[in-house]
Amino acid sequence: MPANLFADLLLLPENNEQFSDLLSRPGLRIERIVSTGQSSPPGFWYDQAGGEWVLILQGQATLRFEDTPEPLRMAPGDFIDIAPHRRHRVDWTDPAQPTVWLAIHYTVA
């Protein structure tokens, strides 16, 4: 039976982000992230060993990269491939509606 990326969005506890692995294989992990107004803690930067391709399916978010002066505003349909060790953070997600991300984490050979 197929699963649905938009299932269970209304069951989120307040102030919690939801991370769900959809598929995991050696060198590959596909994840659904549901944000409800969360952002990265002050001064925190993701610095991941693998690559990450992210797509906004619903809602809005703002990403910030350490190597660029302007933040990147993302809306439904927007995607970006984040290279390994490219330091980034989530500056903002829409508190008025769930922001649904599809994240593909992969190993770079």
Backbone bond lengths (Angstrom), bond angles and torsions (degrees), N, CA, C in turn:
res aa  C-N    CA-C-N  psi(-1)  N-CA   C-N-CA  omega(-1)  CA-C   N-CA-C  phi
1 M - - - 1.453 - - 1.535 108.44 -
2 P 1.311 117.83 134.72 1.467 119.22 -178.17 1.525 111.96 -72.53
3 A 1.301 115.04 152.94 1.462 121.83 174.74 1.525 107.83 -98.06
4 N 1.336 116.70 168.05 1.458 121.48 -178.86 1.519 109.50 -127.62
5 L 1.333 116.68 127.34 1.473 121.58 -179.41 1.521 113.17 -61.98
6 F 1.325 117.25 -24.49 1.457 120.50 -176.03 1.533 113.05 -98.86
7 A 1.320 117.70 4.95 1.462 121.30 178.53 1.527 110.16 -70.29
8 D 1.304 116.89 147.03 1.465 124.78 172.51 1.528 114.49 68.20
9 L 1.321 119.37 18.25 1.459 120.12 -179.75 1.518 112.30 -67.78
10 L 1.304 118.16 -30.63 1.464 120.85 -177.73 1.522 112.69 -84.17
11 L 1.322 117.94 -3.79 1.467 121.36 -177.90 1.521 112.89 -93.66
12 L 1.341 117.46 7.71 1.456 120.04 -177.65 1.526 111.55 -73.76
13 P 1.322 117.68 133.43 1.463 118.53 172.11 1.531 109.49 -68.24
14 E 1.297 116.52 148.47 1.464 120.41 179.51 1.529 110.59 -58.11
15 N 1.323 114.90 145.10 1.467 123.93 175.35 1.518 114.46 65.63
16 N 1.323 118.51 15.11 1.461 121.04 177.42 1.514 109.87 -118.95
17 E 1.307 114.98 138.33 1.450 121.06 173.10 1.522 107.57 -91.24
18 Q 1.309 116.58 149.01 1.464 120.63 -178.71 1.528 109.16 -113.11
19 F 1.325 117.08 126.99 1.454 123.97 177.82 1.528 107.72 -117.73
20 S 1.335 116.71 123.15 1.466 121.04 -179.22 1.523 109.37 -131.13
21 D 1.325 115.82 119.84 1.462 119.78 173.95 1.521 108.58 -73.94
22 L 1.324 115.79 126.29 1.464 121.46 178.80 1.514 111.64 -96.68
23 L 1.342 116.15 -33.14 1.458 122.09 179.85 1.516 108.03 -156.95
24 S 1.309 115.77 136.34 1.462 120.07 177.84 1.531 109.22 -137.95
25 R 1.324 114.53 125.73 1.461 122.38 178.16 1.526 107.16 -139.16
26 P 1.327 118.77 163.63 1.468 119.29 177.43 1.536 110.39 -54.85
27 G 1.311 116.06 122.29 1.457 122.00 178.26 1.516 115.35 81.34
28 L 1.353 117.41 3.93 1.458 120.93 -176.60 1.523 110.51 -148.71
29 R 1.336 116.24 133.59 1.466 121.23 173.07 1.522 107.89 -142.74
30 I 1.332 116.75 126.14 1.455 122.25 177.26 1.522 107.29 -108.24
31 E 1.327 115.27 128.84 1.457 121.16 -170.15 1.531 110.05 -133.58
32 R 1.321 115.79 141.25 1.462 121.21 168.73 1.520 106.76 -100.35
33 I 1.329 115.86 132.10 1.459 121.98 175.69 1.520 106.83 -120.68
34 V 1.321 116.50 132.33 1.456 121.67 175.81 1.517 107.64 -119.27
35 S 1.335 116.24 117.66 1.464 123.10 -179.87 1.520 108.52 -110.27
36 T 1.314 115.71 143.46 1.462 121.32 179.13 1.526 109.51 -130.83
37 G 1.339 115.31 56.76 1.458 120.40 179.24 1.519 114.15 99.46
38 Q 1.321 118.41 4.64 1.465 120.93 -178.94 1.525 111.49 -77.44
39 S 1.324 115.15 160.39 1.459 123.02 172.82 1.523 107.68 -147.75
40 S 1.325 115.83 167.72 1.468 120.17 177.74 1.531 109.31 -67.49
41 P 1.318 117.45 147.35 1.467 119.94 177.52 1.534 111.18 -60.48
42 P 1.315 117.89 151.29 1.469 120.37 178.28 1.532 111.09 -53.78
43 G 1.325 115.82 134.17 1.462 121.50 178.10 1.516 115.40 78.59
44 F 1.338 118.02 -4.53 1.468 121.17 -178.60 1.522 110.07 -87.72
45 W 1.336 116.20 137.06 1.465 122.91 174.97 1.517 108.64 -130.64
46 Y 1.338 116.78 132.26 1.453 120.49 169.45 1.524 107.59 -71.54
47 D 1.319 116.90 136.77 1.466 123.36 176.95 1.528 105.86 -141.90
48 Q 1.316 115.99 83.43 1.457 122.72 -169.46 1.521 112.01 -94.34
49 A 1.319 115.70 142.32 1.467 121.16 -179.87 1.524 112.33 -70.33
50 G 1.325 117.70 -28.86 1.457 121.64 -179.96 1.514 111.50 -103.62
51 G 1.330 115.24 174.05 1.454 120.81 175.60 1.519 110.43 -82.97
52 E 1.337 115.27 160.33 1.463 120.37 177.20 1.529 108.94 -143.70
53 W 1.325 114.97 123.15 1.458 121.73 175.06 1.518 106.22 -105.08
54 V 1.347 117.39 123.66 1.462 120.24 -178.15 1.523 110.72 -123.66
55 L 1.327 115.01 143.59 1.455 124.43 -179.68 1.523 108.10 -131.20
56 I 1.325 116.72 133.39 1.465 120.81 173.56 1.529 107.37 -89.29
57 L 1.328 116.33 120.80 1.459 121.99 178.24 1.522 111.89 -94.25
58 Q 1.330 115.93 -32.33 1.468 121.90 -177.18 1.516 107.54 -154.21
59 G 1.326 117.33 147.81 1.459 121.39 178.33 1.521 111.47 85.61
60 Q 1.331 115.23 -160.18 1.459 121.60 -178.98 1.518 109.49 -147.14
61 A 1.331 115.28 156.59 1.461 121.05 178.68 1.523 109.11 -153.43
62 T 1.306 114.86 160.88 1.458 121.75 173.00 1.523 107.82 -126.05
63 L 1.336 115.53 122.83 1.465 121.89 175.27 1.518 108.61 -103.53
64 R 1.315 115.65 148.56 1.459 121.05 174.78 1.523 107.24 -125.67
65 F 1.326 114.97 136.50 1.459 121.66 177.26 1.512 108.26 -113.21
66 E 1.315 116.01 138.97 1.459 120.74 -177.74 1.529 111.83 -61.73
67 D 1.343 117.04 -28.42 1.466 120.48 -174.45 1.531 114.10 -94.66
68 T 1.331 117.99 8.03 1.465 120.28 176.96 1.527 109.64 -132.51
69 P 1.341 117.67 142.99 1.464 119.50 -175.58 1.531 113.95 -75.24
70 E 1.324 117.90 -31.22 1.459 120.83 -174.99 1.526 111.18 -101.27
71 P 1.328 117.61 140.14 1.467 120.17 174.57 1.519 110.86 -69.08
72 L 1.318 115.56 160.09 1.454 122.81 -179.83 1.518 108.74 -107.71
73 R 1.315 116.63 111.96 1.466 121.78 177.98 1.523 107.87 -84.61
74 M 1.337 117.07 130.66 1.460 121.72 -177.74 1.523 110.27 -123.08
75 A 1.334 115.31 140.02 1.460 123.76 179.74 1.529 107.93 -130.89
76 P 1.331 118.30 173.92 1.465 119.85 -178.33 1.533 112.54 -52.55
77 G 1.318 114.31 131.60 1.462 121.64 -179.06 1.514 113.55 94.90
78 D 1.339 118.14 -16.92 1.470 121.34 179.49 1.526 109.83 -77.87
79 F 1.330 115.72 138.25 1.468 120.42 177.47 1.517 109.54 -141.49
80 I 1.343 114.68 159.84 1.454 121.56 178.66 1.524 108.43 -150.53
81 D 1.316 115.48 146.31 1.455 122.76 174.72 1.525 107.02 -102.25
82 I 1.310 116.93 118.48 1.467 122.35 -177.45 1.533 108.05 -100.91
83 A 1.307 115.74 116.91 1.474 121.34 -177.73 1.532 110.48 -67.54
84 P 1.336 116.55 153.86 1.458 119.59 175.49 1.534 110.95 -54.35
85 H 1.298 115.06 138.90 1.470 124.83 177.06 1.531 114.01 64.54
86 R 1.325 117.79 13.23 1.473 119.18 171.79 1.526 106.59 -82.48
87 R 1.315 114.79 108.88 1.463 120.18 -173.86 1.529 109.95 -68.82
88 H 1.344 114.22 130.11 1.453 120.95 -177.54 1.520 110.04 -149.86
89 R 1.325 114.30 165.93 1.455 121.02 179.46 1.521 108.62 -150.61
90 V 1.323 116.31 161.41 1.457 121.86 174.35 1.520 106.37 -96.99
91 D 1.329 116.49 113.80 1.463 120.74 179.81 1.522 112.74 -81.72
92 W 1.359 116.69 -30.94 1.463 119.03 -173.67 1.517 109.67 -163.13
93 T 1.318 116.65 142.62 1.461 122.57 165.34 1.519 107.50 -131.44
94 D 1.308 116.14 151.74 1.450 122.97 -173.94 1.534 111.26 -63.70
95 P 1.336 117.74 118.74 1.465 119.17 178.26 1.525 113.38 -79.80
96 A 1.340 117.49 -13.10 1.460 121.33 -175.74 1.526 113.25 -83.73
97 Q 1.335 116.73 -18.36 1.463 120.78 178.48 1.522 108.66 -153.73
98 P 1.327 117.83 155.73 1.468 118.93 177.28 1.526 111.07 -62.97
99 T 1.314 115.58 137.83 1.461 121.59 170.79 1.521 106.37 -100.00
100 V 1.320 115.63 119.71 1.466 121.57 -177.46 1.522 107.93 -106.31
101 W 1.326 115.48 119.15 1.460 123.52 179.87 1.524 108.46 -107.26
102 L 1.315 116.82 146.75 1.462 122.51 164.99 1.518 105.27 -113.38
103 A 1.327 116.63 118.30 1.476 121.59 -177.53 1.523 108.84 -116.92
104 I 1.324 114.84 128.55 1.465 120.99 176.62 1.522 106.64 -114.02
105 H 1.315 115.33 111.69 1.463 123.28 178.59 1.522 107.42 -96.33
106 Y 1.336 115.82 131.29 1.464 118.61 -175.71 1.530 110.27 -143.14
107 T 1.326 113.67 154.59 1.456 121.45 177.16 1.517 108.85 -88.22
108 V 1.320 115.91 135.26 1.465 121.58 177.69 1.522 107.53 -99.42
109 A 1.326 115.71 124.41 1.474 119.82 -178.29 1.516 110.84 -80.20
